[in-house]
Amino acid sequence: MGSISTTSHPAGRPATVDPLHADSARPESATPTQSPAPATVEMAFAPFTTARAAQSYTWQLAHSHYENFSVISVLLPRHLRQDFCNVYAFCRIADDLSDEVVDRDESLRLLERFRAETLAMYAGTPRTVIFGALAETVKRYDIPVQPFLDLVDAFEQDQRVDRYHTFAQLCDYCRRSADPVGRLVLYMCGYRDEQRQRLSDRTCTALQLANFWQDVRRDIVDRDRIYLPRETMQQFGVTEQQIRDGRCDDNYRKCIQFEVDRTEAMFAEGDALLPLLNEAVRPQVSLFGQGGRAILDAIRRQDYDTLTNRPSLSRWQKGRLVFGAVAARIRQVVEVSA
């Protein structure tokens, strides 16, 4: 296996102000190196007061940050909605500590503190708003600590690693940056077996890879990161300077097509998970794969050019995905009540 390249350059992604307004106390000052900090970063270590206030915050955070969360949460069984918000809040804030803090050393310091708060929650002493809410979910479903630690580890890796030599190295990163999310969803849905977790991993890794192929240009411009494996770039004669310059040619198209095709194969493997799930959660879980495949289709429609124009899903396409899940949920309700 080849080496992983690292640099000490700043991530280069400007911080943005989060529109969420919360009535919780602000965290103790961390002497920020950049200003203004996103509200999620400012709230990452806000002290835990009451369970009700903590649950309210994660609910607001989920519904304010993710435009489709309100619709998707309606599809979930009622008893899962708050728990999904609690897990989402952990993922959202950890991600922002990685990508919305421009100084890498400061980001690593905050992520290490976030890891310490995770361990404190598992020791039975949640000290911040996020972990006060999440503690209830962890206890309810007996969720192990490792998926949370893996996510923090992946976000730390983003501060140290910005080039990948092999596809295997990239998949190892996805094992910690994407797969834990699917496993957390399975825990909340009542599944703990290795078979379902392994199939979920295939879908989650594929979804992460689809995002990488979609954002090749954005990643290098905004964050000085290249997730395309160097071995694939060399195989098809694609250079880093070409990506930086945004020059798409046949070599680049063939390179992206190669990655899109093997990502599609991962989604196909992950499809075997759906028949193993309860019908009450199957439509929602299926959105992971459907959304990722829709990204791959958007890349194909642009003839694999993800340098001159970022392929994306229209509001109508996103709505169609959600509508499909809504329709499936309605059919389940009708069949149960019939």
PyMOL commands that set and color helices and strands:
alter all, ss='L'
color gray80, all
select helices_A, chain A and resi 39-43+51-65+69-75+78-99+104-122+129-141+146-160+167-177+179-188+194-214+216-223+230-236+240-245+250-276+282-301+315-337
alter helices_A, ss='H'
color red, helices_A
deselect
rebuild
show_as cartoon
